Amino acid sequence: MRFEISRVLDAIESRLCLDPALARAVVDLSEVSRFVDLDGGRPATLLRLGIAVDALGRQLEEENVPVYVIAPRALISDADLTSNERMVVRRWADDGRIEVLRDPGDRLLEVAELLGLPVLSRNRFDGARQRYGWLAQPGRLLAPVSGPGGPTLIARVGGGAQPSAGDPSPVGMKLLSRLWRCPEPGCSAYGAKPAGRAGGQPPPSLRTGAPTCPRHEQRLGDGGPRPRVEVMSARVGGVVRQRFVVAADQPIMVGRAPDRGVMLGQWLTDEARRWISRNHVRFELHGPDLVVQDVSTNGTGLRPGGSIDDDNRITLKSQARALGMGDVVELYPGVQVARSRTWTTGGVVNPSSVMAEAPTTTMRALDR
């Protein structure tokens, strides 16, 4: 059972993301870990984060939905978690996958406002709604609860069970236009390599109006303009399988199994796997243009404006081309990549679960 739990925690880890361009909701790990009614298990367990993530994916009808997780530092020594879970929380914090803070305070709501994200919480935040008026908007505050078809999300205030995202706040837009540097050596969020990913640096906290490192509570220095990014989606068989970011300083390779980049092989048919190259297309930003470069053996299709008419399909063979809004890159029929806003839905009613390897409820109850 311990091996099964470790596999689940690894799967959950793959959904943790402080990148403002990719995160789909903000979650308080300390709170969600104690939702005992979701599984009938121990007083606290990290596995409940996976249950909440699965519920979010089903509501959004999308695979591999990433979440922005915040936790208090006290969780690292919480005796209700296993020693392995406490070690995992520390590792996630050190790797810049989650925020672990001495005193989170309103950080959950601050991040949600700065980034325009929904919050997954059972807290109604009654005392904060005057300051954060968006909490009353439909779909911005959702609670993970048990439902007849499995865990789901329901509205705490404002109605609307569908998670709803808004635009980053004006302050958030200003903060996200710059890179920030923490004076603390080795800071995982605001160090030399922000959050380990181009464009992935989380928003600073504002203390008396000054950008501050939420973890080290020190004022941040301005590191210059943040590289421009485009959020892309890879869709296979009509289902959005993965979102990814192309940054001005970091091209991204997409193919069957690139050494570094977006791997599609696990979702391909045998025929598609034979056709699509290991490294098939490269996406990069040149000034204002998003450029696709074919690097494959068999060539790449381009459907201007997402046209389904094969007469309009353009074949790229070792060529580069700037993508217009709505253009769809086709590696093989049914295997497509485009800007994320091109598709309004992920197209999957039952996304793959991060809890697929979890022990049964009975086994978890016995582990208390």
C-alpha positions in Angstrom: 0.0 0.0 0.0 2.9 2.4 0.7 4.1 1.9 -2.9 0.6 2.7 -4.2 0.5 5.9 -2.0 3.9 7.0 -3.3 2.7 6.6 -6.9 -0.4 8.7 -6.1 1.8 11.4 -4.5 4.0 11.4 -7.6 0.9 11.8 -9.8 -0.3 14.7 -7.6 3.1 16.3 -7.8 2.8 16.5 -11.6 -0.3 18.7 -11.2 1.4 21.3 -8.9 2.2 24.5 -10.6 3.1 28.1 -9.5 3.2 29.2 -13.1 0.6 32.0 -13.5 0.0 31.1 -17.1 -1.0 27.5 -16.4 -2.6 27.2 -12.9 -6.3 26.7 -13.0 -7.3 27.2 -9.4 -5.8 28.0 -6.0 -6.0 25.5 -3.1 -5.2 25.6 0.6 -3.4 22.3 1.2 -3.8 22.4 5.0 -7.6 22.7 4.6 -8.2 20.2 1.9 -6.0 17.6 3.5 -8.6 17.5 6.4 -11.7 16.9 4.3 -12.3 13.5 6.0 -15.7 12.9 4.4 -14.1 12.7 1.0 -12.6 9.3 1.7 -13.3 8.3 5.3 -9.6 7.9 6.1 -7.1 9.5 8.5 -7.6 12.9 10.1 -5.3 14.5 7.5 -3.7 13.1 4.3 -2.2 14.6 1.1 -4.2 12.2 -0.9 -7.3 14.4 -0.6 -5.5 17.0 -2.7 -5.6 14.5 -5.5 -9.4 14.0 -4.9 -9.9 17.8 -5.2 -7.7 17.9 -8.4 -9.7 15.1 -10.0 -13.0 17.0 -9.2 -11.6 20.1 -10.8 -10.6 18.2 -13.9 -14.1 16.7 -14.3 -15.7 20.1 -13.9 -13.4 21.7 -16.5 -13.6 18.6 -18.7 -9.9 18.7 -19.2 -6.9 16.4 -18.7 -3.8 17.3 -16.5 -5.3 20.3 -14.8 -2.6 22.1 -12.7 -3.3 23.8 -9.4 -1.6 26.6 -7.4 -1.2 25.2 -3.8 -0.5 27.2 -0.7 0.2 25.7 2.8 1.3 26.9 6.2 4.8 25.9 7.4 3.2 24.1 10.3 2.0 21.4 7.9 5.6 20.1 7.6 5.5 19.1 11.3 1.8 18.1 11.5 1.5 14.8 13.3 -1.7 14.0 11.5 0.3 13.5 8.3 2.6 10.5 7.9 6.4 11.1 8.1 6.6 10.5 4.4 3.8 13.0 3.7 5.6 15.6 5.8 8.8 15.0 3.9 6.9 15.3 0.6 5.5 18.7 1.6 9.0 19.9 2.4 10.3 18.7 -1.0 7.4 20.3 -2.9 8.3 23.6 -1.1 12.0 23.3 -1.8 11.4 22.5 -5.4 9.2 25.5 -5.9 6.1 23.4 -6.7 4.0 24.9 -3.9 4.1 27.9 -1.5 4.8 26.9 2.1 4.6 30.0 4.3 5.1 30.8 7.9 1.8 32.7 8.0 -0.3 32.4 4.8 -2.9 34.9 6.0 -4.8 36.2 3.0 -2.3 34.8 0.5 -4.8 32.3 -0.9 -7.2 35.2 -1.8 -4.4 37.5 -2.9 -3.1 35.0 -5.4 -6.6 34.3 -6.7 -7.2 38.0 -7.2 -3.9 38.8 -8.8 -4.2 35.9 -11.2 -8.0 35.8 -11.7 -8.3 32.2 -10.5 -11.1 30.4 -8.7 -10.5 29.1 -5.1 -11.2 25.6 -4.0 -12.2 25.9 -0.3 -15.1 25.2 2.1 -14.4 28.5 3.8 -17.0 31.1 2.9 -14.5 34.0 3.7 -17.4 36.1 5.0 -15.0 38.6 6.6 -13.1 39.1 3.4 -15.8 39.6 0.9 -15.9 43.3 1.3 -12.2 43.5 0.3 -12.4 40.7 -2.3 -15.7 41.4 -4.0 -15.1 38.9 -6.7 -15.7 36.1 -4.2 -19.4 36.5 -4.8 -19.0 36.0 -8.6 -20.3 32.6 -9.9 -17.7 29.9 -10.0 -15.0 31.8 -8.1 -15.4 30.0 -4.7 -16.0 26.3 -4.9 -16.0 23.6 -2.3 -14.8 20.0 -2.9 -17.6 17.7 -1.5 -18.8 14.1 -1.9 -21.4 13.5 -4.5 -23.4 10.6 -5.9 -21.0 10.2 -8.8 -17.9 10.8 -6.7 -16.3 14.0 -5.3 -17.4 17.2 -7.0 -17.3 20.9 -6.6 -20.2 23.1 -5.4 -20.5 26.8 -5.1 -20.0 28.3 -1.6 -21.3 31.7 -2.6 -22.5 33.3 -5.8 -23.8 30.1 -7.4 -22.4 28.4 -10.5 -20.6 25.0 -10.0 -18.4 25.5 -13.1 -15.0 26.9 -12.1 -14.7 30.4 -13.5 -11.5 32.4 -14.1 -11.3 36.1 -14.7 -8.5 38.4 -15.9 -5.6 39.1 -13.6 -6.3 42.2 -11.6 -4.6 45.5 -12.8 -2.1 45.2 -9.9 -1.5 41.5 -11.0 -0.9 42.6 -14.6 1.8 45.0 -13.4 3.4 42.5 -11.1 3.4 39.8 -13.8 5.0 42.1 -16.3 8.3 42.0 -14.4 10.7 39.4 -13.0 11.5 39.6 -9.3 14.6 38.7 -7.3 14.8 37.6 -3.7 17.8 38.5 -1.6 17.7 35.1 0.1 20.2 32.8 -1.7 18.6 29.8 -3.4 15.1 31.1 -3.3 13.1 28.5 -5.4 10.5 31.1 -6.5 12.5 34.3 -7.1 16.1 33.0 -7.6 18.2 33.0 -10.7 15.9 30.6 -12.4 12.3 31.6 -11.4 10.4 28.6 -10.2 12.6 26.4 -12.5 10.6 27.4 -15.6 10.6 30.3 -18.0 7.6 32.5 -17.2 6.7 30.3 -14.2 7.6 32.8 -11.5 4.6 33.2 -9.1 3.2 36.6 -8.2 4.9 38.5 -5.3 3.0 39.2 -2.2 2.3 42.8 -1.5 3.4 44.1 1.9 2.6 47.8 2.5 2.4 48.1 -1.3 5.9 46.6 -1.9 6.5 43.3 -3.8 7.7 40.8 -1.2 8.8 37.2 -1.2 5.9 35.4 0.5 8.2 32.6 1.8 11.2 34.6 3.0 9.2 37.8 3.8 11.9 40.0 2.2 11.4 42.8 -0.2 12.0 41.8 -3.8 14.3 43.5 -6.4 13.1 44.2 -9.9 14.8 41.8 -12.3 13.6 43.4 -15.5 10.8 42.6 -17.9 9.3 39.2 -17.8 9.6 37.2 -21.1 6.4 37.2 -23.2 4.6 33.9 -23.1 1.9 32.1 -25.2 -0.2 29.3 -23.5 -0.7 26.4 -25.9 -2.8 23.2 -25.8 -2.1 19.8 -27.3 -5.4 18.1 -28.4 -5.6 14.4 -29.3 -8.8 12.8 -30.5 -10.8 16.0 -29.7 -9.5 16.1 -26.1 -7.2 18.7 -24.7 -4.5 16.5 -23.1 -2.0 19.1 -22.0 -1.4 22.8 -21.7 2.1 24.2 -22.0 3.8 27.6 -22.2 6.1 28.9 -25.0 8.2 31.7 -23.6 10.3 34.3 -25.5 13.5 32.8 -24.1 12.5 29.1 -24.2 11.4 27.3 -27.4 9.3 24.2 -26.8 9.5 20.9 -28.8 6.4 18.8 -29.3 6.5 15.2 -30.6 6.0 11.6 -29.9 8.7 11.5 -27.2 11.1 14.5 -27.2 14.0 14.4 -24.7 12.7 17.8 -23.4 9.3 19.1 -24.3 5.8 18.0 -24.7 5.4 14.2 -25.1 2.3 13.0 -26.9 3.1 9.3 -27.3 0.9 8.1 -24.4 -2.2 9.3 -26.2 -1.4 8.3 -29.8 -2.8 5.3 -31.8 -0.2 2.9 -33.2 -0.6 4.5 -36.7 -0.2 8.0 -35.3 2.9 6.9 -33.3 4.5 5.6 -36.5 3.8 8.8 -38.4 4.7 11.4 -35.7 8.4 12.0 -35.2 10.1 11.8 -31.8 10.8 15.6 -32.2 8.1 16.8 -34.6 7.5 20.6 -34.3 9.2 23.4 -32.4 7.3 26.4 -31.2 9.1 29.7 -30.4 8.4 33.4 -30.1 10.1 35.8 -32.4 9.2 39.4 -31.4 5.4 39.6 -31.7 5.1 36.3 -33.7 4.5 32.8 -32.5 6.4 30.6 -35.0 6.1 26.9 -35.7 9.0 25.0 -37.2 8.6 21.6 -38.8 11.5 19.3 -37.8 9.8 16.0 -38.6 10.4 13.2 -41.1 6.8 13.3 -42.6 5.9 16.9 -42.4 3.3 19.0 -40.5 -0.1 20.3 -41.4 -1.3 23.8 -40.8 -5.0 24.7 -40.8 -5.4 28.5 -41.1 -8.1 29.7 -38.7 -8.8 26.1 -37.6 -10.4 25.3 -41.0 -11.7 21.7 -41.3 -11.6 21.9 -45.2 -8.6 19.8 -46.4 -8.3 22.1 -49.4 -7.2 24.9 -47.1 -4.6 22.7 -45.3 -1.0 23.8 -45.7 1.9 21.3 -45.5 5.1 22.4 -43.8 8.2 20.4 -44.6 11.3 21.6 -42.8 9.7 25.1 -42.9 8.9 27.8 -40.3 5.7 29.8 -40.3 4.2 32.5 -38.0 0.8 31.4 -36.6 -2.2 33.6 -37.0 -4.9 33.7 -34.3 -7.0 30.5 -34.5 -4.4 28.6 -36.7 -4.2 24.9 -35.8 -1.0 22.9 -36.2 -1.8 19.3 -37.2 0.9 16.6 -36.6 -1.4 13.9 -37.8 -5.2 13.8 -38.3 -6.7 14.3 -34.9 -3.4 15.3 -33.3 -3.4 19.1 -33.0 -1.7 22.0 -31.2 -3.0 25.6 -31.0 -3.2 28.6 -28.6 -5.3 27.4 -25.6 -8.0 30.0 -26.2 -8.7 28.4 -29.6 -10.7 25.6 -27.9 -13.4 26.6 -25.4 -13.6 23.1 -23.8 -11.2 20.4 -23.0 -13.7 17.9 -24.5 -13.3 15.1 -22.0 -16.1 14.2 -19.5 -14.1 11.7 -17.5 -10.4 12.9 -17.4 -7.7 10.5 -16.2 -7.4 10.4 -12.4 -4.4 11.2 -10.3 -6.0 8.8 -7.8 -6.0 5.8 -10.1 -3.3 4.0 -8.0 -4.9 5.0 -4.6 -5.7 2.2 -2.1 -9.4 1.5 -1.6 -11.3 3.5 1.1 -11.2 0.4 3.3 -7.5 0.1 3.1 -7.1 3.8 3.9 -9.4 3.5 6.9 -7.2 0.6 8.2 -4.2 2.8 7.8 -5.4 5.3 10.4 
